């Protein structure tokens, strides 16, 4: 299992567009992938679940990845957030 702290830099936060980009990227992997924010953990492969977190710009999230392809999944998602969701 890999757990990584990330700061969301998008000016609106984790909204429909960014949640869709993130969930689509997460869905490409076999690993279980979760995002935690304010004590709530959701499936990162679900756009709706990500949007329910209410993550705003400059908020810190925790990315949790566990599974056979966890290293590549974690790196891909970290890179995505750090690039401000440029896919």
C-alpha positions in Angstrom: 0.0 0.0 0.0 1.2 3.5 -0.9 -0.2 6.6 0.8 0.7 10.0 -0.6 -0.3 13.5 0.5 -1.2 15.9 -2.4 -2.2 19.6 -2.6 -5.0 20.3 -5.1 -3.8 23.4 -7.1 -6.8 23.8 -9.4 -8.4 27.2 -8.8 -11.9 25.6 -8.3 -10.6 22.4 -6.6 -11.8 18.8 -7.3 -14.9 19.7 -9.3 -16.6 17.9 -12.2 -13.8 18.3 -14.8 -10.9 17.5 -12.5 -12.8 14.7 -10.8 -13.6 13.2 -14.2 -10.0 13.4 -15.3 -8.8 11.8 -12.0 -11.4 9.0 -12.0 -10.7 8.1 -15.6 -6.9 7.9 -14.9 -7.6 5.8 -11.8 -9.9 3.4 -13.7 -7.0 2.4 -15.9 -5.4 0.5 -13.0 -6.3 -2.8 -11.3 -5.3 -1.5 -7.9 -7.8 -0.3 -5.3 -7.5 3.5 -5.3 -9.0 5.8 -2.7 -8.9 9.5 -1.9 -9.2 10.7 1.7 -10.2 14.2 2.8 -11.5 15.5 6.1 -11.8 11.9 7.5 -13.9 10.6 4.5 -12.5 8.0 2.2 -14.0 7.5 -1.3 -13.3 5.3 -4.3 -11.1 7.4 -6.6 -12.5 5.6 -9.7 -15.9 7.3 -9.1 -16.4 10.8 -10.3 -19.4 11.4 -8.1 -17.7 10.1 -5.0 -14.7 12.4 -5.6 -17.0 15.4 -6.1 -18.8 14.7 -2.8 -15.6 15.3 -0.9 -15.8 19.1 -1.4 -12.1 19.5 -2.0 -11.2 23.2 -2.8 -8.1 24.8 -4.1 -5.1 24.4 -1.8 -6.7 21.6 0.2 -4.6 18.5 1.0 -5.8 15.1 0.1 -4.5 11.6 0.8 -4.1 9.2 -2.1 -4.2 5.6 -1.1 -3.2 2.9 -3.6 -3.1 -0.8 -3.0 -2.7 -3.6 -5.5 -0.7 -5.3 -8.2 0.1 -2.1 -10.2 0.2 0.3 -7.2 3.5 1.9 -8.0 2.6 2.9 -11.6 -1.0 3.9 -10.5 0.4 6.1 -7.7 3.0 7.8 -9.9 0.5 8.5 -12.7 -2.0 10.0 -10.3 0.6 12.1 -8.4 1.9 13.4 -11.8 -1.7 14.2 -12.8 -2.4 16.3 -9.7 1.1 17.9 -9.8 0.5 18.9 -13.4 -2.8 20.5 -12.4 -4.8 17.8 -14.2 -3.2 18.3 -17.6 -3.8 15.0 -19.4 
